[in-house]
């Protein structure tokens, strides 16, 4: 299930699409996933996208708005809020802090 979510990261891929692809009921999938992992499918998807976001901030010079769009966030503001909620700082701060560390090595 996680592989399918990763494969479709940044695309308009819904729980309905996942359920169709796996030939399962969407409510059953959501319940099973939460039971086995302790997080919702949406939480997993957001944490995966934020992981990719962090990498793209460090290894590309793409603007934050473009990264948010590539990763399928509805708006750059929503992407920034999700990022800050998971990482603890804003994307721009993350980029600045970690690029400085890379330069100092």
HUHUKA-V147023 format. One record per backbone hydrogen bond with DSSP energy under -1.0 kcal/mol. CO is the residue of the C=O (numbers start at 1). NH is the residue of the N-H. E is the energy in kcal/mol with one decimal. If there is no record, write none. Layout:
# HUHUKA-V147023
co,nh,e
CO,NH,E
CO,NH,E
This chain:
# HUHUKA-V147023
co,nh,e
1,5,-2.0
2,6,-2.7
3,7,-2.6
4,8,-1.3
6,9,-1.4
8,11,-2.3
11,13,-2.1
14,18,-2.3
15,19,-2.8
16,20,-2.4
17,21,-2.8
18,22,-2.4
19,24,-2.4
25,29,-2.4
26,30,-2.4
27,31,-2.4
28,32,-2.9
29,33,-2.8
30,34,-2.2
31,35,-2.5
32,36,-2.3
33,37,-2.5
34,38,-2.2
40,44,-2.3
41,45,-2.7
42,46,-2.6
43,47,-2.5
44,48,-2.7
45,49,-2.5
46,50,-2.5
47,51,-1.9
48,52,-2.2
49,53,-2.5
50,54,-2.7
51,55,-1.8
52,56,-2.6
53,57,-2.3
54,58,-1.6
55,59,-2.4
56,60,-1.4
63,67,-2.2
64,68,-2.6
65,69,-1.7
66,70,-2.7
67,71,-2.1
68,73,-2.4
69,72,-1.4
75,79,-2.0
76,80,-2.5
77,81,-2.3
78,82,-2.5
79,83,-2.7
80,84,-2.7
81,85,-2.3
82,86,-2.1
83,87,-3.4
84,88,-1.5
90,94,-2.4
91,95,-2.6
92,96,-2.4
93,97,-2.8
94,98,-2.5
95,99,-2.2
96,100,-1.7
97,101,-1.6
98,102,-2.0
99,103,-2.2
100,104,-1.8
